Amino acid sequence: MRFFLLTFAVALVFAIILGKPALNIGSLTGALENVVGDVGDVVVEAVDVTTGAAEDLINVVTVTLGDTTSLPSEVLGGTTNFVTVTLGDLTDATG
């Protein structure tokens, strides 16, 4: 399950970085909550904030599974993306 979540998080990061046009963060958030609902304390936040001009769009996506390592990624360009993924202890995949 954690491998799937790690793969999903990486795919989400690259989709945002590459600026895929029809990326529906709301649908992805709902799907992720449904998939990991039985894993434990899961916090999924997706916020789109528009500041000033239309080209200054800030996308914020946070996925938290446990409290461990946080991997922030900032991409420069017309759109600035802040993605934080926290996955818990990956060595403890059985429990």
N, CA, C and O of each residue as an XYZ file, in Angstrom:
380
protein
N       0.828     -1.186      0.000
C       0.000      0.000      0.000
C       0.877      1.254      0.000
O       0.595      2.210     -0.723
N       1.929      1.250      0.804
C       2.792      2.435      0.846
C       3.541      2.623     -0.463
O       3.800      3.754     -0.875
N       3.897      1.504     -1.131
C       4.546      1.631     -2.430
C       3.607      2.312     -3.417
O       4.025      3.174     -4.189
N       2.320      1.917     -3.387
C       1.332      2.556     -4.256
C       1.238      4.047     -3.958
O       1.209      4.870     -4.873
N       1.189      4.393     -2.666
C       1.073      5.800     -2.296
C       2.297      6.594     -2.714
O       2.179      7.735     -3.161
N       3.481      5.992     -2.571
C       4.700      6.666     -3.006
C       4.668      6.886     -4.509
O       5.014      7.966     -4.988
N       4.251      5.861     -5.260
C       4.139      5.985     -6.718
C       3.131      7.062     -7.086
O       3.387      7.870     -7.979
N       1.987      7.082     -6.409
C       0.955      8.082     -6.673
C       1.483      9.485     -6.397
O       1.264     10.404     -7.187
N       2.183      9.648     -5.268
C       2.712     10.964     -4.908
C       3.736     11.448     -5.927
O       3.729     12.620     -6.304
N       4.612     10.558     -6.374
C       5.617     10.929     -7.383
C       4.931     11.310     -8.685
O       5.304     12.298     -9.317
N       3.925     10.531     -9.094
C       3.187     10.850    -10.325
C       2.494     12.199    -10.200
O       2.467     12.973    -11.156
N       1.932     12.487     -9.029
C       1.264     13.763     -8.810
C       2.253     14.917     -8.901
O       1.949     15.952     -9.495
N       3.431     14.746     -8.317
C       4.460     15.789     -8.376
C       4.846     16.068     -9.820
O       4.910     17.226    -10.233
N       5.107     15.009    -10.596
C       5.523     15.221    -11.977
C       4.396     15.781    -12.830
O       4.656     16.565    -13.743
N       3.162     15.406    -12.561
C       2.038     15.963    -13.315
C       1.947     17.464    -13.088
O       1.696     18.222    -14.024
N       2.150     17.895    -11.848
C       2.094     19.325    -11.549
C       3.291     20.046    -12.147
O       3.149     21.131    -12.712
N       4.478     19.442    -12.024
C       5.687     20.065    -12.558
C       5.574     20.253    -14.065
O       5.958     21.298    -14.591
N       5.055     19.257    -14.754
C       4.946     19.322    -16.208
C       3.770     20.176    -16.662
O       3.607     20.421    -17.857
N       2.957     20.628    -15.727
C       1.867     21.530    -16.062
C       0.790     20.890    -16.902
O       0.287     21.506    -17.841
N       0.426     19.656    -16.579
C      -0.626     18.985    -17.344
C      -1.904     19.795    -17.238
O      -2.308     20.106    -16.117
N      -2.558     20.153    -18.309
C      -3.750     20.989    -18.239
C      -4.942     20.363    -17.591
O      -5.294     21.227    -16.789
N      -5.538     19.632    -17.510
C      -6.738     19.039    -16.939
C      -6.478     18.280    -15.634
O      -7.185     17.324    -15.316
N      -5.469     18.706    -14.888
C      -5.179     18.033    -13.621
C      -6.219     18.475    -12.592
O      -6.252     19.639    -12.193
N      -7.052     17.555    -12.175
C      -8.147     17.862    -11.263
C      -7.733     17.470     -9.849
O      -7.874     16.313     -9.456
N      -7.223     18.434     -9.086
C      -6.719     18.164     -7.741
C      -7.848     17.691     -6.828
O      -7.626     16.832     -5.975
N      -9.045     18.233     -6.992
C     -10.165     17.816     -6.150
C     -10.483     16.344     -6.317
O     -10.688     15.641     -5.327
N     -10.528     15.863     -7.553
C     -10.804     14.444     -7.801
C      -9.685     13.569     -7.270
O      -9.939     12.518     -6.682
N      -8.435     14.002     -7.475
C      -7.303     13.232     -6.972
C      -7.330     13.158     -5.453
O      -7.017     12.119     -4.872
N      -7.704     14.256     -4.812
C      -7.778     14.269     -3.355
C      -8.827     13.287     -2.857
O      -8.574     12.525     -1.924
N     -10.009     13.305     -3.479
C     -11.064     12.381     -3.080
C     -10.671     10.940     -3.304
O     -10.935     10.084     -2.459
N     -10.043     10.660     -4.434
C      -9.612      9.293     -4.730
C      -8.570      8.830     -3.727
O      -8.614      7.690     -3.263
N      -7.629      9.708     -3.389
C      -6.583      9.342     -2.438
C      -7.173      9.085     -1.057
O      -6.764      8.147     -0.374
N      -8.135      9.914     -0.639
C      -8.763      9.702      0.660
C      -9.495      8.362      0.695
O      -9.470      7.669      1.712
N     -10.151      7.992     -0.418
C     -10.857      6.715     -0.466
C      -9.891      5.539     -0.420
O     -10.174      4.534      0.232
N      -8.758      5.648     -1.099
C      -7.796      4.548     -1.153
C      -7.145      4.324      0.196
O      -6.990      3.181      0.626
N      -6.759      5.399      0.871
C      -5.983      5.254      2.103
C      -6.809      5.467      3.359
O      -6.247      5.636      4.442
N      -8.119      5.463      3.239
C      -8.977      5.736      4.383
C      -8.773      4.793      5.543
O      -8.975      5.183      6.693
N      -8.372      3.541      5.272
C      -8.215      2.572      6.347
C      -6.773      2.443      6.828
O      -6.484      1.574      7.650
N      -5.865      3.277      6.344
C      -4.455      3.155      6.711
C      -4.186      3.771      8.079
O      -3.320      3.278      8.802
N      -4.871      4.795      8.445
C      -4.626      5.453      9.733
C      -4.905      6.932      9.599
O      -5.788      7.336      8.842
N      -4.158      7.743     10.328
C      -4.354      9.188     10.268
C      -3.817      9.713      8.952
O      -2.610      9.701      8.711
N      -4.718     10.171      8.108
C      -4.335     10.656      6.784
C      -4.882     12.059      6.624
O      -6.067     12.306      6.849
N      -4.024     12.964      6.240
C      -4.449     14.330      5.989
C      -4.118     14.661      4.549
O      -2.960     14.575      4.139
N      -5.118     15.035      3.786
C      -4.904     15.397      2.392
C      -5.485     16.788      2.190
O      -6.672     17.018      2.422
N      -4.652     17.694      1.763
C      -5.101     19.049      1.511
C      -4.703     19.444      0.102
O      -3.565     19.221     -0.311
N      -5.618     20.022     -0.625
C      -5.311     20.540     -1.949
C      -5.905     21.935     -2.042
O      -7.118     22.104     -1.919
N      -5.073     22.915     -2.253
C      -5.523     24.297     -2.260
C      -4.966     24.988     -3.498
O      -3.765     24.928     -3.761
N      -5.829     25.634     -4.246
C      -5.386     26.476     -5.355
C      -5.609     27.927     -4.948
O      -6.726     28.322     -4.615
N      -4.544     28.715     -4.977
C      -4.628     30.114     -4.584
C      -4.179     30.965     -5.762
O      -3.073     30.786     -6.272
N      -5.019     31.879     -6.192
C      -4.647     32.785     -7.275
C      -4.291     34.132     -6.668
O      -5.093     34.729     -5.950
N      -3.090     34.606     -6.959
C      -2.650     35.886     -6.419
C      -2.363     36.839     -7.562
O      -1.596     36.517     -8.470
N      -2.967     37.993     -7.520
C      -2.697     39.011     -8.527
C      -3.112     38.575     -9.913
O      -4.279     38.260    -10.146
N      -2.169     38.554    -10.832
C      -2.457     38.219    -12.222
C      -2.750     36.729    -12.364
O      -2.364     35.929    -11.512
N      -3.420     36.373    -13.425
C      -3.831     34.979    -13.637
C      -2.640     34.042    -13.776
O      -2.739     32.867    -13.423
N      -1.511     34.544    -14.285
C      -0.355     33.663    -14.469
C       0.352     33.341    -13.157
O       1.172     32.424    -13.110
N       0.050     34.076    -12.097
C       0.664     33.818    -10.791
C      -0.223     32.872     -9.990
O      -0.875     33.279     -9.028
N      -0.240     31.609    -10.398
C      -1.065     30.609     -9.724
C      -0.178     29.781     -8.816
O       0.872     29.299     -9.241
N      -0.587     29.614     -7.584
C       0.171     28.806     -6.631
C      -0.643     27.560     -6.330
O      -1.776     27.652     -5.858
N      -0.069     26.391     -6.603
C      -0.722     25.119     -6.301
C      -0.070     24.525     -5.066
O       1.150     24.374     -5.014
N      -0.875     24.189     -4.078
C      -0.355     23.597     -2.856
C      -1.019     22.245     -2.665
O      -2.244     22.152     -2.585
N      -0.206     21.194     -2.593
C      -0.720     19.845     -2.372
C       0.053     19.246     -1.212
O       1.283     19.223     -1.237
N      -0.640     18.766     -0.205
C       0.014     18.154      0.947
C      -0.615     16.797      1.207
O      -1.831     16.687      1.357
N       0.215     15.767      1.261
C      -0.237     14.415      1.595
C       0.577     13.962      2.796
O       1.807     13.962      2.740
N      -0.081     13.577      3.876
C       0.625     13.195      5.096
C       0.193     11.802      5.538
O      -0.999     11.552      5.717
N       1.146     10.896      5.716
C       0.896      9.550      6.241
C       1.902      9.299      7.359
O       3.005      8.821      7.095
N       1.547      9.609      8.581
C       2.493      9.481      9.687
C       3.320     10.747      9.801
O       3.151     11.669      9.002
N       4.203     10.806     10.770
C       5.037     12.001     10.883
C       6.499     11.618     10.749
O       7.147     11.207     11.712
N       6.998     11.762      9.536
C       8.405     11.472      9.267
C       8.961     12.484      8.294
O       8.763     13.687      8.462
N       9.650     12.011      7.283
C      10.405     12.883      6.388
C       9.487     13.667      5.458
O       8.539     13.112      4.904
N       9.766     14.936      5.290
C       9.006     15.796      4.390
C       9.892     16.171      3.211
O      11.034     16.593      3.393
N       9.364     16.016      2.008
C      10.143     16.293      0.801
C       9.507     17.450      0.035
O       8.620     17.217     -0.785
N       9.938     18.698      0.279
C       9.352     19.812     -0.466
C       9.981     19.951     -1.850
O      11.155     19.637     -2.046
N       9.191     20.420     -2.794
C       9.689     20.630     -4.147
C       9.123     21.942     -4.661
O       7.907     22.127     -4.692
N       9.999     22.850     -5.062
C       9.545     24.126     -5.609
C      10.020     24.232     -7.049
O      11.202     24.038     -7.336
N       9.114     24.535     -7.937
C       9.428     24.629     -9.358
C       9.184     26.066     -9.796
O       8.112     26.619     -9.550
N      10.164     26.664    -10.436
C      10.036     28.053    -10.874
C       9.449     28.111    -12.271
O       9.570     27.157    -13.039
N       8.825     29.206    -12.598
C       8.213     29.384    -13.907
C       6.969     30.230    -13.750
O       6.810     30.920    -12.743
N       6.074     30.186    -14.746
C       4.820     30.928    -14.667
C       3.958     30.441    -13.519
O       3.195     31.214    -12.939
N       4.074     29.164    -13.188
C       3.331     28.593    -12.067
C       4.323     28.085    -11.039
O       5.257     27.361    -11.384
N       4.134     28.453     -9.787
C       4.993     27.967     -8.715
C       4.257     26.865     -7.983
O       3.118     27.049     -7.556
N       4.905     25.720     -7.837
C       4.290     24.556     -7.208
C       5.007     24.231     -5.911
O       6.236     24.160     -5.882
N       4.263     24.033     -4.850
C       4.809     23.573     -3.584
C       4.166     22.226     -3.285
O       2.957     22.149     -3.068
N       4.961     21.169     -3.272
C       4.433     19.829     -3.039
C       5.169     19.229     -1.855
O       6.397     19.143     -1.869
N       4.443     18.817     -0.840
C       5.040     18.171      0.321
C       4.429     16.792      0.466
O       3.207     16.653      0.522
N       5.272     15.770      0.527
C       4.802     14.395      0.669
C       5.468     13.801      1.899
O       6.695     13.807      2.002
N       4.679     13.291      2.826
C       5.205     12.639      4.019
C       4.654     11.225      4.061
O       3.438     11.037      4.071
N       5.531     10.229      4.085
C       5.091      8.854      3.914
C       5.314      7.948      5.111
O       5.025      6.757      4.998
N       5.785      8.400      6.203
C       6.014      7.512      7.330
C       7.256      6.671      7.116
O       8.046      6.947      6.213
N       7.434      5.656      7.930
C       8.618      4.803      7.868
C       8.431      3.754      6.791
O       7.657      2.814      6.973
N       9.130      3.898      5.668
C       8.959      2.981      4.547
C       9.537      1.606      4.835
O       9.203      0.647      4.139
N      10.398      1.482      5.845
C      10.954      0.167      6.170
C       9.958     -0.684      6.951
O      10.149     -1.893      7.078
N       8.901     -0.072      7.473
C       7.906     -0.795      8.251
C       6.641     -0.985      7.422
O       5.562     -0.545      7.820
N       6.769     -1.630      6.287
C       5.644     -1.770      5.368
C       4.619     -2.784      5.853
O       3.493     -2.795      5.356
N       4.974     -3.637      6.809
C       4.042     -4.670      7.258
C       3.183     -4.232      8.430
O       2.157     -4.856      8.702
N       3.566     -3.202      9.115
C       2.788     -2.890     10.301
C       2.600     -1.462     10.527
O       1.957     -1.070     11.502
